[in-house]
């Protein structure tokens, strides 16, 4: 939540400073490159492949066995990342021109700025990949705080840079360059936080000569498909960025809309996925299949309880949300209309993106990373096909439609396969609650639609910002009251469900206690 709040502050300031102009396009396109690699080959791969293997080493050989395994992985990972960074830096002009932002080729100044910014930021990948490994170790040890708080520092550093740039009166390209160096600095800070957190947890990592041991080979065998699967949203985002570079303003519009819908996705979906994977892996290894099925069902129940109303709100009042957050400085009313249209479509896909986070641990915990990879590949094909078809006529909105469609196809395939294999059992509570949560969300959306019309004068672009913000706050507060009252009143939710999902009880099952670690 802290990361998302500071992320909003960052995007609001960037929108005011840069709008959707060429410097904003260059920065977002350049940042997309290392950020996508990070999520593909670091967070996705290591949370999927490293966590179960590290947890297994803890149970089999204790902390010393886990330490040896982590050092073997660290030596190989560091070497590979160093070589990858050098290769990417040398090939950066080619990659930006032909892969990341081919649409910038007609504007040499924008293409050059994008290349320079990407070259500055790419080493961020190395810091964050090593950090993702350490975050996986901490998650396996039930220590979630350091891994969760570290990303906040990226936004803190970038907000500080934007404040300094505004105070000193820097121009657009100067702000972009300062932000790129801020990203690089944030990577070093986050890596340092995670390194000391791992040492505090009782596991000190030393450097070993890189060798492809049996454990490392097993990790790589699992990590390659997991990297593709875990980062499916990022793959689609990267493809969307490349296509969007062909139309002015489309790249920053997609990124600004992405920041808003990432709030529920990051706070709910990512958090549930991170916590569910090690718990599910432990339950399955201990033979507690009933507990494993219950974990999956309760996770889906909780994610839908929180994301269905978020999706309904984004679909209904996207324009007031975007206007209050971004419309000032260089960000115009025309920009608000475009970003709001993109955000509405992302809202339709939000439940699918969150469900993917809840379904994939069901495969990864069983060390099956290939099946989700195949589904991810299929959804990428769907995304590219629809985006290329719709972009000429609909611009950034067409790319959002493609991403939402691909997300729902991927979620459907994951769920269908789990059910077909018998890994997802029918749950009476879940079957009862989903239609009632949908009903509560629909009632809330209807109320929002009429309330937004009634408060139209307050929400209009000509109104002072405090009037717009006050009216939006009233809408959000009223929507929450209506949704929660309806959800609890119809039986779509109850306090027992909330307590089960927000409070972990690792002592309740043998699987949770076997690791011998006290949770944070």
C-alpha angles and dihedrals in degrees: 000000000000090000092052093046092052088043090058090050090051094049093045091054093044091050090052093046101040108012110192094312131129097281091052089048091050095048096046093046092048094046091048090065102061092030092056092047089050093055094041101047102021119031098024097041098042098042087051102040109016099048098060092044094046091048089050091052090051092053094043103039106011124228093324092055091048090048092053092048093048092050091051090051093044093055093052095041094049092050094047092047093049092052092044092051093051092048093048093048091053092046096041099109091051094045095050094046098046107022115022105033111004090157090067092066090094090059108056094185093053092044092051093048091049091051093049093048093047091051091054094047103041096085084064084079092063093050094046095045091055088044091052090057090053091046089054089053091050092048090051089053091051090249105130105155102080093045090049097045098045096077090056089074092064090062094040091054094045093048089051090051092049091051090050092047091051092047093050095041099238119180125241100270090044091053090049092052093048090050091051091054088046090058090052092049091048091056091056092047094049092048090051092051093051094044092056092042090056091049090049088052089060101260117108114191120215127185117260127188106267110261131163097235122176092264093048092050090051090050093050091047090056098035100057097064090034090056090057094043099043092051100045092123089050092048090053091045091052091049089048091051092052092050093041092055087078093072127053114251096008097107097054091041091058092046095049091049090045091057091059098049090042088071096075092030093052099038096044111017101041093040093052091046093050094049096038097056100063092038092050092046091053093048093051094046090052092050094246096140095158090055090048092052091048091051091054095047095046091048092054090045092053096045093051091046089060104031103045093067090043090054091048091051094049089050094049108036104021094129097056090046093053093043094053094044102043117007104108138086111006093356108098133200088254089057089051092055093050096045091046091054091051092046092052091056092046086054090061090055097042097093090050093051090050094046090053087059090052097044102046096065086063087067099034094051087058090049091248105134097149101069094057088045091059091049090047091052091051092050090050089055090050091048095050093045095050094041093052090047097048103033098079091056104029105025116198091359090061090055091051090051090052093050093048093048093048090049094055092047091051093047091048093051093048093050094044092052094048090051093045092052092049092247092119116054125197110265118200094205093051094046089051096047104045096068090046092051089050090051092049090050092049092050090049091049091051091051091048092051094055094039091052089054092049091050092042096120091052092048096046120117090243092060120095115266092247090057092049093047092047093050091048091049089052090050093050094046092047092047091052092051093049095045098046093043091051095042094050093038094054095042095252088127139011136186092255090061091050094049093049093054103041098044120058116208105195092172093062096079134040089232093062094048098048094081089066093218129128111231121236 
